[in-house]
Amino acid sequence: MQENIPKRALGYAFILPAFILLGLFRLYPILRNFILSFTSWDMVTADPRFIGIANYLELFSDEDFFSSIVVTLEYAVSFIVLSLVVGLALSLCMTAKNKMNIFYRTVFFSPTVTSMVAMSAVWLFIYHPQYGSLNSILGMLGIQPVRWLNTMDTALPSLVMMNVWKRMGFCTVVYLGALLGISSETVEAARIDGANEWQLLWHIKLPLISPTTFMLVILMTIESFQVFTQINVMTQGGPNGSTTNLVTYMYMQAFDQFRVGYGSAIAVVLLAIVLLIYLIQMYFERFVNYD
Amino acid sequence: MNQLALYKSQATKRSRAVSTVKRRSLRHLILPILRHALLLTASGIVLFPFLWMVFASFKPAEDIFLDTFHLLPTTWEFGNYAAAWQEAPFDRFFINSIASAAISVTGQVLTCTLAAYGFAKLNFWGKKFFFTLLLTCMMIPDEAAIIPNFLFAKNVGLLDTWLGLSLTSLTSVFGIFLLRQTFMTIPNDLIYASKIDGCNELQSFCHVVLPCARSSVATLALLAFLDSWNAYMWPMVVTYQNTTRTLQIGLKYLIKPDLGPQWPMIMAASTFILLPVLLLFVGLQRYFVEGMVKTGIK
């Protein structure tokens, strides 16, 4: 039916522009990163100097590096759990099709499209220990002021809270799509069999939307490993490294300290962790219900 | 005996149904109230930072030092916007943001539509392999490639240029997936018909396939614009001078650790950076939501 020979060449022509760019800015950098991670270079002197696995040896005795991995994981787990739970709770309340729910959906989704820098500025002001609105609102309830972004215990949770505020609307909308896709016959059948709302949620709805949960977990994992902007604007990784995640640590090493080789080694570890988590999640895909 | 069992079971079913109706009517009264209370509270929390930003941008400097909570300004100070605009070369930042976004959007629309058509409608050797390669690219975080990409931009002299700003976002894996989905829904017969009428592959792509996928292409353009407008790490790394910085980077350099009376000015700057995107969102909400959800789900 289709003449194959001319089509072959044509197909390549169509995908070529995209693949040149992807090769140049996605795939080749991974290779170059790997090579750079075996060198020492400050970008000023002529060429990177080959130093073998010295960067990796240094990484394994670098406390700041391990602390940045812990920060990254803490951030990821709390951010993913909170955004998914809040997103699911909100979407469960919004399944009826009416004007009010369209309004809610617009409101919840709006932070998703905003710029992270501008919202970081706003939240920096909200969290401000002296002039911020959060402390003055809590003050009206008789709660002592909290130095949100300035203590080691509260800085990371404060950043996570802001990120949940920004992304929970996305989870809500995605979950809403999944919940509306559940056939009403299934739900009615369960009701007739005497299932209450809780049983309905636990035994019918949650299993049916598990592919959505799975997809959201993967998406949010990748996202939380890339977090940089809000940290760079709001805390610069402080206080005392308590919000320095892997990406921030890599940035500091490569672009502030001009240690390109060491930064590249961190980037290699970052990529390895992301791929590992992805593989683990793929393993768990077998427990997901795709009908 | 059997008959009796049947009647009994019917009776229990009926009584159960009656009690369900009673319980439901109670539920119908309380649940919606709880539901709306929850949703309204959540809306309040979500909207608060926006309201705080906008109202604070009209506050006079001395309002910042008030001890108690004030959402509204005591007197309305409209000069903060002019002050913010003059604090840094924001006109320049605006032009840079728009120019680099325009390059990204053009690049993504061109490369993604072509590649998506290749994957959706053409057969070629190794198609599966290239598709897997595409999936792999999606797994690579931009941040893991930023050092080599920076070195590349430096070597070819693209630091502090518009093209440099959009260099890494000239194509998008998500964009290819999004358009591939749409193109696959276009019937092959339509393409064959255009070929019988004498179109070559490129002509049927431009005159038949693209017009059918207008709304998806618009979604892609919108998302590309949004990504570029909000981009931070890459523009931060490839610009050194104020004349080539984007709005986001310009705003970042205004935020200093010891800000006090300058807060209203910062809020004014944040407002005019957010405004174009929020207006676009309100006007084109459908594309935003569908696009983001679809690219998320693939």
Interface residues (C-beta under 8 A of the other chain):
Chain A: Q2 N4 K7 R8 A9 L10 G11 Y12 A13 F14 I15 P17 A18 F19 L21 L22 L24 F25 R26 L27 Y28 P29 I30 R32 N33 L36 M43 V86 A89 L90 C93 M94 M100 F103 Y104 R105 T106 V107 F108 F109 S110 P111 T112 V113 T114 S115 M116 V117 A118 M119 S120 A121 V122 W123 L124 F125 I126 H128 Y131 S133 S136 I137 G139 M140 W165 G169 F170 V173 V174 G177 R191 G194 E197 T212 M215 L216 L219 I222 F225 Q226 F228 T229 N232 V233 V247 M250 Y251 A254 F255 V260 G263 S264 A267 V268 L270 L271 V274 L275 Y278
Chain B: R16 T20 R27 R35 H36 L38 L39 A42 S43 I45 V46 L47 P49 F50 W52 M53 A56 I64 F65 D67 T68 F69 L71 G107 L110 T111 C112 L114 A115 Y117 G118 F119 L122 N123 F124 W125 K127 F130 L133 L134 T136 C137 M139 I140 P141 D142 E143 A144 A145 I146 I147 P148 N149 F150 L151 F152 K154 L167 T168 L170 T171 V173 I176 E201 F205 L226 W229 N230 Y232 M233 M236 V237 L247 Q248 I249 L251 K252 I255 G260 W263 I266 M267 A269 S270 T271 I273 L274 V277 L278 L280 F281 V282 Q285 F288 V289 M292 V293 G296 I297 K298
